[in-house]
Amino acid sequence: MLAIHYTGTGRAAGVLTHAELPDPHPGPGEVRVRVHFSGINPGDTKKRLDWSATGWRTRW
């Protein structure tokens, strides 16, 4: 599947990557949903920019 993803914090041009990723396969009791379009949640942008200053991996 085609995806744009990030693996660290920073400005979009520096951390977003366009890649072909393996298709996900649902496990028992799960379903796979086809997504044609997806929006961008402001929380995703804040996480990518590390607005909370907690570091990339947040511990809950």
PDB file of N, CA, C and O in Angstrom, chain B, residues numbered from 101:
ATOM      1  N   MET B 101       0.836  -1.165   0.000  1.00  0.00           N
ATOM      2  CA  MET B 101       0.000   0.000   0.000  1.00  0.00           C
ATOM      3  C   MET B 101       0.881   1.227   0.000  1.00  0.00           C
ATOM      4  O   MET B 101       1.972   1.205   0.569  1.00  0.00           O
ATOM      5  N   LEU B 102       0.434   2.287  -0.620  1.00  0.00           N
ATOM      6  CA  LEU B 102       1.161   3.544  -0.607  1.00  0.00           C
ATOM      7  C   LEU B 102       0.830   4.287   0.671  1.00  0.00           C
ATOM      8  O   LEU B 102      -0.331   4.325   1.077  1.00  0.00           O
ATOM      9  N   ALA B 103       1.816   4.875   1.307  1.00  0.00           N
ATOM     10  CA  ALA B 103       1.581   5.586   2.558  1.00  0.00           C
ATOM     11  C   ALA B 103       2.585   6.716   2.707  1.00  0.00           C
ATOM     12  O   ALA B 103       3.702   6.657   2.194  1.00  0.00           O
ATOM     13  N   ILE B 104       2.159   7.738   3.417  1.00  0.00           N
ATOM     14  CA  ILE B 104       3.065   8.789   3.850  1.00  0.00           C
ATOM     15  C   ILE B 104       3.137   8.655   5.355  1.00  0.00           C
ATOM     16  O   ILE B 104       2.113   8.684   6.038  1.00  0.00           O
ATOM     17  N   HIS B 105       4.344   8.508   5.871  1.00  0.00           N
ATOM     18  CA  HIS B 105       4.499   8.280   7.302  1.00  0.00           C
ATOM     19  C   HIS B 105       5.716   9.028   7.813  1.00  0.00           C
ATOM     20  O   HIS B 105       6.516   9.548   7.035  1.00  0.00           O
ATOM     21  N   TYR B 106       5.844   9.075   9.135  1.00  0.00           N
ATOM     22  CA  TYR B 106       7.012   9.707   9.736  1.00  0.00           C
ATOM     23  C   TYR B 106       7.525   8.838  10.870  1.00  0.00           C
ATOM     24  O   TYR B 106       6.763   8.102  11.497  1.00  0.00           O
ATOM     25  N   THR B 107       8.816   8.928  11.126  1.00  0.00           N
ATOM     26  CA  THR B 107       9.417   8.108  12.173  1.00  0.00           C
ATOM     27  C   THR B 107      10.140   8.952  13.209  1.00  0.00           C
ATOM     28  O   THR B 107      10.876   8.418  14.039  1.00  0.00           O
ATOM     29  N   GLY B 108       9.940  10.247  13.170  1.00  0.00           N
ATOM     30  CA  GLY B 108      10.563  11.135  14.138  1.00  0.00           C
ATOM     31  C   GLY B 108       9.862  12.468  14.132  1.00  0.00           C
ATOM     32  O   GLY B 108       8.915  12.667  13.371  1.00  0.00           O
ATOM     33  N   THR B 109      10.308  13.387  14.968  1.00  0.00           N
ATOM     34  CA  THR B 109       9.667  14.696  15.049  1.00  0.00           C
ATOM     35  C   THR B 109      10.406  15.700  14.179  1.00  0.00           C
ATOM     36  O   THR B 109      11.590  15.543  13.883  1.00  0.00           O
ATOM     37  N   GLY B 110       9.675  16.739  13.776  1.00  0.00           N
ATOM     38  CA  GLY B 110      10.270  17.801  12.978  1.00  0.00           C
ATOM     39  C   GLY B 110       9.293  18.344  11.974  1.00  0.00           C
ATOM     40  O   GLY B 110       8.134  17.932  11.935  1.00  0.00           O
ATOM     41  N   ARG B 111       9.756  19.268  11.162  1.00  0.00           N
ATOM     42  CA  ARG B 111       8.911  19.873  10.135  1.00  0.00           C
ATOM     43  C   ARG B 111       8.611  18.844   9.054  1.00  0.00           C
ATOM     44  O   ARG B 111       9.416  17.952   8.786  1.00  0.00           O
ATOM     45  N   ALA B 112       7.444  18.980   8.439  1.00  0.00           N
ATOM     46  CA  ALA B 112       6.950  17.993   7.480  1.00  0.00           C
ATOM     47  C   ALA B 112       7.969  17.665   6.387  1.00  0.00           C
ATOM     48  O   ALA B 112       8.197  16.493   6.088  1.00  0.00           O
ATOM     49  N   ALA B 113       8.572  18.672   5.800  1.00  0.00           N
ATOM     50  CA  ALA B 113       9.510  18.436   4.693  1.00  0.00           C
ATOM     51  C   ALA B 113      10.703  17.589   5.116  1.00  0.00           C
ATOM     52  O   ALA B 113      11.315  16.929   4.276  1.00  0.00           O
ATOM     53  N   GLY B 114      11.039  17.597   6.388  1.00  0.00           N
ATOM     54  CA  GLY B 114      12.195  16.858   6.852  1.00  0.00           C
ATOM     55  C   GLY B 114      11.910  15.457   7.348  1.00  0.00           C
ATOM     56  O   GLY B 114      12.820  14.631   7.410  1.00  0.00           O
ATOM     57  N   VAL B 115      10.650  15.167   7.708  1.00  0.00           N
ATOM     58  CA  VAL B 115      10.384  13.869   8.331  1.00  0.00           C
ATOM     59  C   VAL B 115       9.340  13.008   7.618  1.00  0.00           C
ATOM     60  O   VAL B 115       9.288  11.800   7.850  1.00  0.00           O
ATOM     61  N   LEU B 116       8.509  13.596   6.758  1.00  0.00           N
ATOM     62  CA  LEU B 116       7.501  12.789   6.065  1.00  0.00           C
ATOM     63  C   LEU B 116       8.149  12.002   4.927  1.00  0.00           C
ATOM     64  O   LEU B 116       8.968  12.530   4.176  1.00  0.00           O
ATOM     65  N   THR B 117       7.769  10.746   4.818  1.00  0.00           N
ATOM     66  CA  THR B 117       8.329   9.857   3.814  1.00  0.00           C
ATOM     67  C   THR B 117       7.205   9.176   3.044  1.00  0.00           C
ATOM     68  O   THR B 117       6.248   8.686   3.644  1.00  0.00           O
ATOM     69  N   HIS B 118       7.315   9.144   1.731  1.00  0.00           N
ATOM     70  CA  HIS B 118       6.357   8.451   0.863  1.00  0.00           C
ATOM     71  C   HIS B 118       6.944   7.083   0.567  1.00  0.00           C
ATOM     72  O   HIS B 118       8.065   6.977   0.069  1.00  0.00           O
ATOM     73  N   ALA B 119       6.189   6.033   0.873  1.00  0.00           N
ATOM     74  CA  ALA B 119       6.745   4.691   0.705  1.00  0.00           C
ATOM     75  C   ALA B 119       5.665   3.677   0.380  1.00  0.00           C
ATOM     76  O   ALA B 119       4.480   3.899   0.631  1.00  0.00           O
ATOM     77  N   GLU B 120       6.091   2.579  -0.174  1.00  0.00           N
ATOM     78  CA  GLU B 120       5.232   1.415  -0.391  1.00  0.00           C
ATOM     79  C   GLU B 120       5.428   0.519   0.831  1.00  0.00           C
ATOM     80  O   GLU B 120       6.530   0.023   1.064  1.00  0.00           O
ATOM     81  N   LEU B 121       4.374   0.311   1.607  1.00  0.00           N
ATOM     82  CA  LEU B 121       4.438  -0.512   2.808  1.00  0.00           C
ATOM     83  C   LEU B 121       3.675  -1.809   2.581  1.00  0.00           C
ATOM     84  O   LEU B 121       2.797  -1.852   1.720  1.00  0.00           O
ATOM     85  N   PRO B 122       3.979  -2.860   3.321  1.00  0.00           N
ATOM     86  CA  PRO B 122       3.242  -4.116   3.172  1.00  0.00           C
ATOM     87  C   PRO B 122       1.761  -3.934   3.520  1.00  0.00           C
ATOM     88  O   PRO B 122       1.420  -3.177   4.428  1.00  0.00           O
ATOM     89  N   ASP B 123       0.900  -4.623   2.803  1.00  0.00           N
ATOM     90  CA  ASP B 123      -0.527  -4.578   3.115  1.00  0.00           C
ATOM     91  C   ASP B 123      -0.768  -5.182   4.498  1.00  0.00           C
ATOM     92  O   ASP B 123      -0.220  -6.236   4.819  1.00  0.00           O
ATOM     93  N   PRO B 124      -1.580  -4.521   5.310  1.00  0.00           N
ATOM     94  CA  PRO B 124      -1.889  -5.093   6.627  1.00  0.00           C
ATOM     95  C   PRO B 124      -2.840  -6.281   6.476  1.00  0.00           C
ATOM     96  O   PRO B 124      -3.683  -6.302   5.580  1.00  0.00           O
ATOM     97  N   HIS B 125      -2.696  -7.248   7.343  1.00  0.00           N
ATOM     98  CA  HIS B 125      -3.582  -8.412   7.332  1.00  0.00           C
ATOM     99  C   HIS B 125      -4.276  -8.505   8.688  1.00  0.00           C
ATOM    100  O   HIS B 125      -3.611  -8.556   9.723  1.00  0.00           O
ATOM    101  N   PRO B 126      -5.615  -8.528   8.688  1.00  0.00           N
ATOM    102  CA  PRO B 126      -6.336  -8.561   9.961  1.00  0.00           C
ATOM    103  C   PRO B 126      -6.143  -9.887  10.687  1.00  0.00           C
ATOM    104  O   PRO B 126      -6.012 -10.946  10.072  1.00  0.00           O
ATOM    105  N   GLY B 127      -6.130  -9.797  12.006  1.00  0.00           N
ATOM    106  CA  GLY B 127      -6.040 -10.981  12.847  1.00  0.00           C
ATOM    107  C   GLY B 127      -7.433 -11.462  13.210  1.00  0.00           C
ATOM    108  O   GLY B 127      -8.422 -10.913  12.725  1.00  0.00           O
ATOM    109  N   PRO B 128      -7.524 -12.466  14.044  1.00  0.00           N
ATOM    110  CA  PRO B 128      -8.829 -12.972  14.469  1.00  0.00           C
ATOM    111  C   PRO B 128      -9.658 -11.866  15.143  1.00  0.00           C
ATOM    112  O   PRO B 128      -9.159 -11.153  16.014  1.00  0.00           O
ATOM    113  N   GLY B 129     -10.906 -11.733  14.736  1.00  0.00           N
ATOM    114  CA  GLY B 129     -11.800 -10.731  15.314  1.00  0.00           C
ATOM    115  C   GLY B 129     -11.572  -9.324  14.803  1.00  0.00           C
ATOM    116  O   GLY B 129     -12.168  -8.382  15.324  1.00  0.00           O
ATOM    117  N   GLU B 130     -10.721  -9.152  13.791  1.00  0.00           N
ATOM    118  CA  GLU B 130     -10.437  -7.842  13.227  1.00  0.00           C
ATOM    119  C   GLU B 130     -10.928  -7.777  11.785  1.00  0.00           C
ATOM    120  O   GLU B 130     -11.174  -8.813  11.167  1.00  0.00           O
ATOM    121  N   VAL B 131     -11.071  -6.574  11.249  1.00  0.00           N
ATOM    122  CA  VAL B 131     -11.443  -6.378   9.852  1.00  0.00           C
ATOM    123  C   VAL B 131     -10.448  -5.412   9.214  1.00  0.00           C
ATOM    124  O   VAL B 131      -9.796  -4.631   9.906  1.00  0.00           O
ATOM    125  N   ARG B 132     -10.341  -5.472   7.914  1.00  0.00           N
ATOM    126  CA  ARG B 132      -9.509  -4.532   7.158  1.00  0.00           C
ATOM    127  C   ARG B 132     -10.449  -3.615   6.399  1.00  0.00           C
ATOM    128  O   ARG B 132     -11.372  -4.092   5.739  1.00  0.00           O
ATOM    129  N   VAL B 133     -10.235  -2.314   6.480  1.00  0.00           N
ATOM    130  CA  VAL B 133     -11.102  -1.316   5.862  1.00  0.00           C
ATOM    131  C   VAL B 133     -10.322  -0.593   4.774  1.00  0.00           C
ATOM    132  O   VAL B 133      -9.196  -0.149   4.998  1.00  0.00           O
ATOM    133  N   ARG B 134     -10.921  -0.478   3.606  1.00  0.00           N
ATOM    134  CA  ARG B 134     -10.282   0.250   2.508  1.00  0.00           C
ATOM    135  C   ARG B 134     -10.524   1.745   2.707  1.00  0.00           C
ATOM    136  O   ARG B 134     -11.666   2.177   2.862  1.00  0.00           O
ATOM    137  N   VAL B 135      -9.457   2.523   2.703  1.00  0.00           N
ATOM    138  CA  VAL B 135      -9.555   3.971   2.873  1.00  0.00           C
ATOM    139  C   VAL B 135      -9.141   4.622   1.564  1.00  0.00           C
ATOM    140  O   VAL B 135      -8.035   4.398   1.074  1.00  0.00           O
ATOM    141  N   HIS B 136     -10.033   5.429   1.000  1.00  0.00           N
ATOM    142  CA  HIS B 136      -9.730   6.124  -0.252  1.00  0.00           C
ATOM    143  C   HIS B 136      -9.091   7.488   0.011  1.00  0.00           C
ATOM    144  O   HIS B 136      -8.194   7.912  -0.717  1.00  0.00           O
ATOM    145  N   PHE B 137      -9.557   8.161   1.045  1.00  0.00           N
ATOM    146  CA  PHE B 137      -9.033   9.472   1.420  1.00  0.00           C
ATOM    147  C   PHE B 137      -8.988   9.542   2.939  1.00  0.00           C
ATOM    148  O   PHE B 137      -9.789   8.908   3.625  1.00  0.00           O
ATOM    149  N   SER B 138      -8.062  10.302   3.442  1.00  0.00           N
ATOM    150  CA  SER B 138      -7.948  10.459   4.888  1.00  0.00           C
ATOM    151  C   SER B 138      -7.593  11.902   5.203  1.00  0.00           C
ATOM    152  O   SER B 138      -6.801  12.525   4.495  1.00  0.00           O
ATOM    153  N   GLY B 139      -8.174  12.423   6.252  1.00  0.00           N
ATOM    154  CA  GLY B 139      -7.856  13.779   6.686  1.00  0.00           C
ATOM    155  C   GLY B 139      -6.644  13.780   7.597  1.00  0.00           C
ATOM    156  O   GLY B 139      -6.126  12.729   7.974  1.00  0.00           O
ATOM    157  N   ILE B 140      -6.207  14.967   7.938  1.00  0.00           N
ATOM    158  CA  ILE B 140      -5.091  15.123   8.863  1.00  0.00           C
ATOM    159  C   ILE B 140      -5.641  15.717  10.152  1.00  0.00           C
ATOM    160  O   ILE B 140      -6.235  16.795  10.147  1.00  0.00           O
ATOM    161  N   ASN B 141      -5.443  15.018  11.234  1.00  0.00           N
ATOM    162  CA  ASN B 141      -5.905  15.468  12.533  1.00  0.00           C
ATOM    163  C   ASN B 141      -4.890  16.455  13.099  1.00  0.00           C
ATOM    164  O   ASN B 141      -3.688  16.195  13.037  1.00  0.00           O
ATOM    165  N   PRO B 142      -5.348  17.592  13.655  1.00  0.00           N
ATOM    166  CA  PRO B 142      -4.395  18.537  14.248  1.00  0.00           C
ATOM    167  C   PRO B 142      -3.511  17.888  15.317  1.00  0.00           C
ATOM    168  O   PRO B 142      -2.366  18.301  15.505  1.00  0.00           O
ATOM    169  N   GLY B 143      -4.030  16.883  16.014  1.00  0.00           N
ATOM    170  CA  GLY B 143      -3.224  16.175  17.018  1.00  0.00           C
ATOM    171  C   GLY B 143      -2.041  15.457  16.391  1.00  0.00           C
ATOM    172  O   GLY B 143      -0.973  15.371  16.999  1.00  0.00           O
ATOM    173  N   ASP B 144      -2.223  14.936  15.166  1.00  0.00           N
ATOM    174  CA  ASP B 144      -1.108  14.280  14.464  1.00  0.00           C
ATOM    175  C   ASP B 144       0.002  15.284  14.160  1.00  0.00           C
ATOM    176  O   ASP B 144       1.185  14.978  14.311  1.00  0.00           O
ATOM    177  N   THR B 145      -0.387  16.477  13.734  1.00  0.00           N
ATOM    178  CA  THR B 145       0.596  17.517  13.442  1.00  0.00           C
ATOM    179  C   THR B 145       1.339  17.916  14.706  1.00  0.00           C
ATOM    180  O   THR B 145       2.559  18.085  14.685  1.00  0.00           O
ATOM    181  N   LYS B 146       0.609  18.068  15.806  1.00  0.00           N
ATOM    182  CA  LYS B 146       1.246  18.440  17.076  1.00  0.00           C
ATOM    183  C   LYS B 146       2.196  17.349  17.553  1.00  0.00           C
ATOM    184  O   LYS B 146       3.268  17.648  18.079  1.00  0.00           O
ATOM    185  N   LYS B 147       1.815  16.092  17.375  1.00  0.00           N
ATOM    186  CA  LYS B 147       2.681  14.983  17.770  1.00  0.00           C
ATOM    187  C   LYS B 147       3.962  14.996  16.933  1.00  0.00           C
ATOM    188  O   LYS B 147       5.060  14.830  17.463  1.00  0.00           O
ATOM    189  N   ARG B 148       3.809  15.198  15.605  1.00  0.00           N
ATOM    190  CA  ARG B 148       4.978  15.228  14.730  1.00  0.00           C
ATOM    191  C   ARG B 148       5.912  16.375  15.095  1.00  0.00           C
ATOM    192  O   ARG B 148       7.131  16.230  15.004  1.00  0.00           O
ATOM    193  N   LEU B 149       5.358  17.512  15.508  1.00  0.00           N
ATOM    194  CA  LEU B 149       6.179  18.669  15.879  1.00  0.00           C
ATOM    195  C   LEU B 149       6.625  18.620  17.339  1.00  0.00           C
ATOM    196  O   LEU B 149       7.388  19.480  17.779  1.00  0.00           O
ATOM    197  N   ASP B 150       6.158  17.628  18.091  1.00  0.00           N
ATOM    198  CA  ASP B 150       6.513  17.442  19.504  1.00  0.00           C
ATOM    199  C   ASP B 150       6.165  18.673  20.336  1.00  0.00           C
ATOM    200  O   ASP B 150       6.979  19.158  21.122  1.00  0.00           O
ATOM    201  N   TRP B 151       4.933  19.171  20.149  1.00  0.00           N
ATOM    202  CA  TRP B 151       4.486  20.351  20.879  1.00  0.00           C
ATOM    203  C   TRP B 151       4.453  20.125  22.386  1.00  0.00           C
ATOM    204  O   TRP B 151       4.621  21.076  23.149  1.00  0.00           O
ATOM    205  N   SER B 152       4.243  18.903  22.827  1.00  0.00           N
ATOM    206  CA  SER B 152       4.168  18.649  24.266  1.00  0.00           C
ATOM    207  C   SER B 152       5.558  18.511  24.888  1.00  0.00           C
ATOM    208  O   SER B 152       5.685  18.425  26.110  1.00  0.00           O
ATOM    209  N   ALA B 153       6.593  18.489  24.057  1.00  0.00           N
ATOM    210  CA  ALA B 153       7.986  18.369  24.502  1.00  0.00           C
ATOM    211  C   ALA B 153       8.218  17.140  25.377  1.00  0.00           C
ATOM    212  O   ALA B 153       9.026  17.169  26.306  1.00  0.00           O
ATOM    213  N   THR B 154       7.501  16.063  25.068  1.00  0.00           N
ATOM    214  CA  THR B 154       7.676  14.820  25.827  1.00  0.00           C
ATOM    215  C   THR B 154       8.574  13.839  25.110  1.00  0.00           C
ATOM    216  O   THR B 154       8.835  12.750  25.620  1.00  0.00           O
ATOM    217  N   GLY B 155       9.050  14.206  23.938  1.00  0.00           N
ATOM    218  CA  GLY B 155       9.868  13.279  23.157  1.00  0.00           C
ATOM    219  C   GLY B 155       9.002  12.482  22.207  1.00  0.00           C
ATOM    220  O   GLY B 155       7.774  12.508  22.296  1.00  0.00           O
ATOM    221  N   TRP B 156       9.638  11.785  21.310  1.00  0.00           N
ATOM    222  CA  TRP B 156       8.923  11.046  20.267  1.00  0.00           C
ATOM    223  C   TRP B 156       8.053   9.945  20.844  1.00  0.00           C
ATOM    224  O   TRP B 156       6.900   9.807  20.435  1.00  0.00           O
ATOM    225  N   ARG B 157       8.555   9.169  21.764  1.00  0.00           N
ATOM    226  CA  ARG B 157       7.802   8.065  22.343  1.00  0.00           C
ATOM    227  C   ARG B 157       7.159   8.504  23.652  1.00  0.00           C
ATOM    228  O   ARG B 157       7.838   8.658  24.667  1.00  0.00           O
ATOM    229  N   THR B 158       5.852   8.701  23.620  1.00  0.00           N
ATOM    230  CA  THR B 158       5.139   9.104  24.831  1.00  0.00           C
ATOM    231  C   THR B 158       4.801   7.876  25.657  1.00  0.00           C
ATOM    232  O   THR B 158       4.295   6.891  25.117  1.00  0.00           O
ATOM    233  N   ARG B 159       5.062   7.913  26.922  1.00  0.00           N
ATOM    234  CA  ARG B 159       4.712   6.808  27.824  1.00  0.00           C
ATOM    235  C   ARG B 159       3.443   7.162  28.551  1.00  0.00           C
ATOM    236  O   ARG B 159       3.338   8.233  29.148  1.00  0.00           O
ATOM    237  N   TRP B 160       2.485   6.273  28.504  1.00  0.00           N
ATOM    238  CA  TRP B 160       1.182   6.539  29.146  1.00  0.00           C
ATOM    239  C   TRP B 160       1.143   5.962  30.509  1.00  0.00           C
ATOM    240  O   TRP B 160       0.133   6.083  31.202  1.00  0.00           O
TER     241      TRP B 160
END
